[in-house]
Amino acid sequence: MGKATWLWSSSSLFFALGFSTLIWPVGNGAGLIVNLFGNLEIDLAAALAFVGVHSFLGCARSALWPLIPAAALSLGKVALFELRGMDLPANVIMGCLDRAIVSSASAWLLLRRAEADLRPASWAAAGFHLMWTAILMARIASEVLLVIPNGLVTGESLHEPTTAPALCIRVCVTFSLTLSYLWMVGRRLETRLTRLATVDPLTGVANRRLVWEKGQRLVARASQRGEPMAVLMIDIDHFKAVNDKWGHATGDVLLVKVAETICGAIRATDIAGRLGGEEFAVLLPESERSTTNTIAERIRTAIEAIEVEATPDLKCTVSVGWADLIPGADWDKLIDSADQALYQSKRAGRNRVTAYSQ
């Protein structure tokens, strides 16, 4: 994200330099080369903005292909200047086409590659890129249909009639795009902070805090609607021995595999979380007793079949305890009941499922 913001900042800088160069009062002779240089600065600014979008979204290198025709057009302007001197209409057409390519490519990436958390910020940025692309194409049409046929620009003139309004519009677009980029950065940071606060960094499942928040809300909803609900408490058997024998790195691998196995064995509406160490929990909204027991057994047998590469002798089992919500009980009572059932499984020999009974 730091690279992307640096690229966007550099893009704004080169846009400003390009605008300043184009409006700088220079004698007509020197002004021709200065005009070309200003246009090349704006070309570079547009390319940097596109690369910034590409970097921010983490796209593959192959997605940078629009830079090839854009660079070819910029080099074409230089070659044309060397061969024929300054031809402002041709320079405008090639420059607008160059920027339209990278601007439309930026919009495409923002619309198709941005993660859901970035919307609507990415859509706003894409909209401004598309608006700028439309303006550039309109300027090309103006050159082809009005400026060139009517001879409004001579080869040695620096006064091209579409330049001034185009620069003014681009200033507004640059300001709007900057706000859109800042919005996207803010959304990305917000998502990352939320993830850090609610997701277990090792396994990728909900952390203890999120399990408690979700559990309290689900219990309140189930109690209000009179719906069934259950909680599973899952503990890896003899996990300390795994760390002692195979090392903590292998223990971490096992924790990840257990989390993946739990997620693969539950329903789409269920919520799996790691409470800490080797202990996991699963929230089962709208789950009858028979369904709860079936899911618990499915998890236990699936974990028993886990294989860890490079440690074929490592076998993993879990003890599971579960409890369902009874009328008048709150979240603390429900999780405590499931925890008691878990310890009953451990005392009974581990690798088993136990339902809480009063």
C-alpha positions as CSV (number, residue, x, y, z in Angstrom):
1,M,0.0,0.0,0.0
2,G,2.9,2.3,0.7
3,K,4.2,1.8,-2.9
4,A,0.8,2.6,-4.3
5,T,0.5,5.9,-2.4
6,W,4.0,6.9,-3.4
7,L,3.1,6.3,-7.1
8,W,-0.1,8.2,-6.8
9,S,1.7,11.1,-5.1
10,S,4.3,11.1,-7.9
11,S,1.5,11.0,-10.5
12,S,0.0,14.2,-9.0
13,L,3.4,15.8,-8.9
14,F,4.0,15.1,-12.6
15,F,0.6,16.3,-13.5
16,A,1.3,19.5,-11.8
17,L,4.7,19.8,-13.4
18,G,3.2,19.1,-16.8
19,F,0.4,21.7,-16.4
20,S,3.0,24.3,-15.2
21,T,5.2,23.5,-18.1
22,L,2.4,23.9,-20.7
23,I,1.3,27.3,-19.4
24,W,4.7,28.7,-18.7
25,P,5.4,31.8,-20.8
26,V,8.2,30.9,-23.2
27,G,9.3,32.3,-26.5
28,N,7.8,30.6,-29.5
29,G,11.0,28.9,-30.6
30,A,11.8,27.4,-27.2
31,G,8.1,27.0,-26.5
32,L,7.8,24.1,-29.0
33,I,10.2,21.8,-27.2
34,V,8.8,22.9,-23.8
35,N,5.3,22.1,-25.0
36,L,6.5,18.6,-26.0
37,F,8.2,18.1,-22.6
38,G,5.1,19.2,-20.7
39,N,3.0,16.7,-22.6
40,L,5.5,13.9,-21.9
41,E,5.3,14.8,-18.2
42,I,1.5,14.4,-18.3
43,D,1.9,11.1,-20.1
44,L,4.2,9.9,-17.3
45,A,1.8,11.1,-14.7
46,A,-1.0,9.1,-16.2
47,A,1.2,6.0,-16.4
48,L,2.2,6.4,-12.7
49,A,-1.4,6.6,-11.7
50,F,-2.2,3.3,-13.5
51,V,0.8,1.6,-12.0
52,G,-0.3,2.8,-8.6
53,V,-3.8,1.3,-9.1
54,H,-2.1,-2.0,-10.2
55,S,0.2,-2.0,-7.2
56,F,-2.6,-1.2,-4.7
57,L,-4.8,-4.0,-6.0
58,G,-1.9,-6.5,-6.1
59,C,-2.5,-7.5,-9.7
60,A,-0.3,-9.8,-11.7
61,R,2.5,-8.2,-13.8
62,S,0.8,-9.2,-17.0
63,A,-1.9,-6.7,-16.2
64,L,0.7,-3.9,-16.9
65,W,0.4,-4.5,-20.7
66,P,-1.4,-1.2,-21.4
67,L,1.9,0.6,-20.6
68,I,3.4,-0.8,-23.9
69,P,1.1,1.0,-26.3
70,A,1.1,4.0,-24.1
71,A,4.9,4.2,-24.1
72,A,4.9,3.6,-27.9
73,L,2.6,6.7,-28.3
74,S,4.8,8.8,-26.1
75,L,7.9,7.8,-28.1
76,G,5.9,8.4,-31.3
77,K,5.4,12.0,-30.3
78,V,9.2,12.4,-29.8
79,A,9.9,10.8,-33.1
80,L,7.3,13.0,-34.9
81,F,8.9,16.1,-33.3
82,E,12.3,15.1,-34.6
83,L,11.0,14.4,-38.1
84,R,8.5,17.2,-38.6
85,G,8.8,19.6,-35.7
86,M,5.8,20.4,-33.5
87,D,2.5,19.2,-35.0
88,L,0.1,20.2,-32.2
89,P,-3.0,18.4,-33.5
90,A,-1.1,15.1,-33.9
91,N,0.6,15.7,-30.6
92,V,-2.8,16.2,-28.9
93,I,-4.3,13.1,-30.6
94,M,-1.4,10.8,-29.6
95,G,-1.2,12.2,-26.1
96,C,-5.0,11.8,-25.5
97,L,-4.9,8.3,-26.8
98,D,-1.9,7.4,-24.6
99,R,-3.7,8.7,-21.5
100,A,-7.1,7.2,-22.5
101,I,-5.4,3.7,-22.7
102,V,-4.0,3.8,-19.2
103,S,-7.0,5.6,-17.7
104,S,-9.4,3.1,-19.0
105,A,-7.1,0.3,-17.9
106,S,-7.1,1.8,-14.4
107,A,-10.9,1.8,-14.4
108,W,-11.0,-1.8,-15.5
109,L,-8.8,-2.9,-12.7
110,L,-10.7,-0.9,-10.1
111,L,-14.0,-2.4,-11.3
112,R,-12.9,-6.0,-11.8
113,R,-10.0,-6.6,-9.4
114,A,-10.8,-4.6,-6.3
115,E,-12.0,-6.6,-3.3
116,A,-15.5,-6.2,-2.0
117,D,-14.3,-4.3,1.0
118,L,-13.0,-1.5,-1.2
119,R,-16.4,-0.8,-2.8
120,P,-17.8,1.8,-3.3
121,A,-14.5,3.7,-3.1
122,S,-13.0,1.7,-5.9
123,W,-16.1,2.3,-8.0
124,A,-15.9,6.0,-7.4
125,A,-12.2,6.1,-8.5
126,A,-13.1,4.0,-11.6
127,G,-15.9,6.4,-12.4
128,F,-13.5,9.4,-12.5
129,H,-11.1,7.4,-14.6
130,L,-13.9,6.6,-17.1
131,M,-15.0,10.2,-17.1
132,W,-11.5,11.4,-17.9
133,T,-11.2,8.7,-20.6
134,A,-14.5,10.0,-22.2
135,I,-13.1,13.6,-22.1
136,L,-9.9,12.5,-23.8
137,M,-11.8,10.7,-26.5
138,A,-14.0,13.8,-27.0
139,R,-10.9,15.9,-27.3
140,I,-9.6,13.5,-30.0
141,A,-12.9,13.8,-31.9
142,S,-12.7,17.6,-31.6
143,E,-9.2,17.6,-33.1
144,V,-10.2,15.3,-36.0
145,L,-13.6,16.9,-36.8
146,L,-13.0,20.6,-36.0
147,V,-9.5,21.7,-35.4
148,I,-7.7,19.9,-38.3
149,P,-10.4,20.4,-41.0
150,N,-10.8,24.1,-40.2
151,G,-7.0,24.8,-39.8
152,L,-7.4,26.2,-36.4
153,V,-3.8,25.4,-35.5
154,T,-0.7,26.0,-37.6
155,G,2.5,24.0,-37.2
156,E,4.3,26.7,-35.4
157,S,1.4,27.9,-33.1
158,L,1.3,27.0,-29.4
159,H,-2.4,28.1,-29.1
160,E,-4.4,24.9,-29.5
161,P,-8.0,25.6,-28.6
162,T,-8.8,22.4,-26.7
163,T,-5.8,22.6,-24.4
164,A,-7.0,25.2,-21.8
165,P,-10.4,23.6,-21.0
166,A,-8.8,20.1,-21.0
167,L,-6.2,21.3,-18.4
168,C,-8.9,22.8,-16.2
169,I,-11.0,19.7,-16.3
170,R,-8.0,17.5,-15.6
171,V,-7.2,19.6,-12.4
172,C,-10.8,18.8,-11.2
173,V,-10.4,15.1,-12.1
174,T,-7.0,14.9,-10.3
175,F,-8.5,16.4,-7.2
176,S,-11.5,13.9,-7.3
177,L,-9.2,11.0,-8.0
178,T,-7.0,11.9,-5.1
179,L,-10.0,11.9,-2.7
180,S,-11.0,8.5,-4.2
181,Y,-7.6,7.1,-3.6
182,L,-7.5,8.3,0.0
183,W,-11.0,6.7,0.4
184,M,-9.7,3.4,-0.8
185,V,-6.6,3.6,1.4
186,G,-8.9,4.4,4.4
187,R,-11.1,1.4,3.6
188,R,-8.1,-0.9,3.3
189,L,-6.7,0.2,6.6
190,E,-10.1,-0.1,8.2
191,T,-10.5,-3.7,6.9
192,R,-7.0,-4.6,8.1
193,L,-7.6,-3.2,11.6
194,T,-10.9,-5.0,11.8
195,R,-9.3,-8.2,10.8
196,L,-6.5,-7.8,13.3
197,A,-9.1,-7.2,16.0
198,T,-11.4,-10.1,15.1
199,V,-9.4,-12.8,13.3
200,D,-6.9,-15.3,14.7
201,P,-3.7,-14.5,12.8
202,L,-2.4,-18.1,12.7
203,T,-5.5,-20.0,11.6
204,G,-7.6,-17.3,10.0
205,V,-10.8,-18.2,12.0
206,A,-12.6,-15.9,14.4
207,N,-10.6,-15.0,17.5
208,R,-12.0,-15.2,21.1
209,R,-13.2,-11.6,21.0
210,L,-15.3,-12.2,17.9
211,V,-16.6,-15.5,19.1
212,W,-17.9,-13.8,22.3
213,E,-19.5,-10.9,20.3
214,K,-21.1,-13.2,17.8
215,G,-22.2,-15.6,20.6
216,Q,-23.9,-12.9,22.6
217,R,-25.8,-11.6,19.6
218,L,-26.8,-15.1,18.4
219,V,-28.0,-16.1,21.9
220,A,-30.0,-12.9,22.2
221,R,-31.6,-13.5,18.8
222,A,-32.3,-17.2,19.5
223,S,-33.9,-16.4,22.9
224,Q,-36.1,-13.6,21.3
225,R,-37.3,-15.8,18.5
226,G,-37.5,-19.1,20.4
227,E,-35.0,-20.8,18.0
228,P,-32.6,-23.6,18.9
229,M,-28.8,-22.9,19.2
230,A,-25.8,-24.8,20.4
231,V,-22.1,-24.3,21.0
232,L,-19.2,-26.8,20.5
233,M,-16.0,-26.6,22.6
234,I,-13.1,-28.5,20.9
235,D,-9.7,-29.2,22.5
236,I,-6.8,-30.9,20.8
237,D,-5.8,-33.9,22.8
238,H,-2.2,-33.9,24.2
239,F,-1.2,-30.9,22.2
240,K,1.7,-30.1,24.5
241,A,3.2,-33.4,23.6
242,V,3.1,-32.5,20.0
243,N,5.0,-29.3,20.6
244,D,7.5,-31.1,22.8
245,K,8.1,-34.0,20.3
246,W,7.9,-32.3,16.9
247,G,8.4,-28.6,17.8
248,H,6.2,-25.5,17.8
249,A,6.4,-25.1,14.0
250,T,4.7,-28.5,13.6
251,G,2.3,-27.5,16.3
252,D,1.3,-24.4,14.4
253,V,0.8,-26.4,11.2
254,L,-1.4,-28.8,13.1
255,L,-3.5,-25.9,14.5
256,V,-4.0,-24.5,11.0
257,K,-5.1,-28.0,9.7
258,V,-7.5,-28.4,12.6
259,A,-9.0,-25.0,11.9
260,E,-9.4,-25.8,8.2
261,T,-10.9,-29.2,9.0
262,I,-13.4,-27.7,11.4
263,C,-14.5,-25.1,8.8
264,G,-14.9,-27.8,6.2
265,A,-17.1,-29.9,8.5
266,I,-19.6,-27.2,9.6
267,R,-22.5,-25.4,7.8
268,A,-22.2,-22.1,6.0
269,T,-24.2,-20.4,8.8
270,D,-22.0,-21.7,11.6
271,I,-19.1,-19.8,13.0
272,A,-15.7,-21.4,14.0
273,G,-13.2,-19.6,16.2
274,R,-10.0,-20.2,18.1
275,L,-10.3,-19.3,21.8
276,G,-6.5,-19.6,22.4
277,G,-3.9,-22.3,22.5
278,E,-5.3,-25.6,21.2
279,E,-9.0,-24.7,22.1
280,F,-11.6,-24.0,19.5
281,A,-15.3,-23.2,19.6
282,V,-18.1,-23.5,17.0
283,L,-21.4,-21.5,17.2
284,L,-24.3,-23.4,15.7
285,P,-27.4,-21.1,15.2
286,E,-30.7,-22.9,14.5
287,S,-29.2,-26.3,15.4
288,E,-31.4,-29.0,16.9
289,R,-29.8,-31.5,19.2
290,S,-29.5,-34.3,16.6
291,T,-27.9,-31.9,14.1
292,T,-25.5,-30.6,16.7
293,N,-24.3,-34.1,17.7
294,T,-23.9,-35.0,14.0
295,I,-21.7,-32.0,13.3
296,A,-19.7,-32.6,16.4
297,E,-19.0,-36.2,15.4
298,R,-18.2,-35.2,11.9
299,I,-15.6,-32.8,13.2
300,R,-14.1,-35.3,15.5
301,T,-13.7,-38.0,12.8
302,A,-12.4,-35.6,10.2
303,I,-9.7,-34.3,12.6
304,E,-8.8,-37.9,13.4
305,A,-8.0,-38.4,9.8
306,I,-5.6,-35.4,9.5
307,E,-2.2,-36.1,8.1
308,V,0.8,-33.7,8.5
309,E,3.4,-33.8,5.8
310,A,6.9,-34.7,7.0
311,T,5.5,-36.1,10.3
312,P,3.5,-39.2,9.2
313,D,3.7,-40.6,12.8
314,L,1.7,-37.6,14.1
315,K,-1.8,-38.5,14.9
316,C,-4.4,-35.9,16.1
317,T,-7.6,-36.4,18.0
318,V,-9.9,-33.9,19.8
319,S,-12.3,-33.9,22.7
320,V,-15.6,-32.2,22.0
321,G,-18.2,-31.0,24.4
322,W,-21.4,-29.3,23.4
323,A,-24.5,-27.7,24.9
324,D,-27.7,-26.3,23.6
325,L,-29.4,-23.1,24.6
326,I,-32.1,-23.6,27.3
327,P,-34.8,-21.1,28.0
328,G,-33.6,-18.3,30.3
329,A,-29.9,-19.0,29.8
330,D,-27.5,-16.4,28.6
331,W,-24.3,-16.6,26.6
332,D,-22.1,-17.1,29.6
333,K,-24.2,-20.0,30.8
334,L,-24.2,-21.6,27.4
335,I,-20.4,-21.5,26.9
336,D,-19.8,-22.6,30.5
337,S,-22.1,-25.6,29.9
338,A,-20.2,-26.6,26.7
339,D,-16.9,-26.2,28.6
340,Q,-18.2,-28.6,31.3
341,A,-19.1,-31.1,28.6
342,L,-15.7,-30.8,27.1
343,Y,-14.0,-31.7,30.4
344,Q,-16.3,-34.7,30.7
345,S,-15.0,-35.9,27.3
346,K,-11.4,-35.5,28.6
347,R,-12.1,-37.3,31.8
348,A,-13.8,-40.1,29.9
349,G,-10.6,-40.8,27.9
350,R,-10.6,-38.1,25.2
351,N,-11.3,-38.4,21.4
352,R,-15.0,-38.4,22.0
353,V,-18.1,-36.1,21.9
354,T,-20.1,-35.4,25.0
355,A,-23.3,-33.4,25.3
356,Y,-23.9,-31.3,28.4
357,S,-26.5,-32.8,30.8
358,Q,-27.7,-31.1,34.0
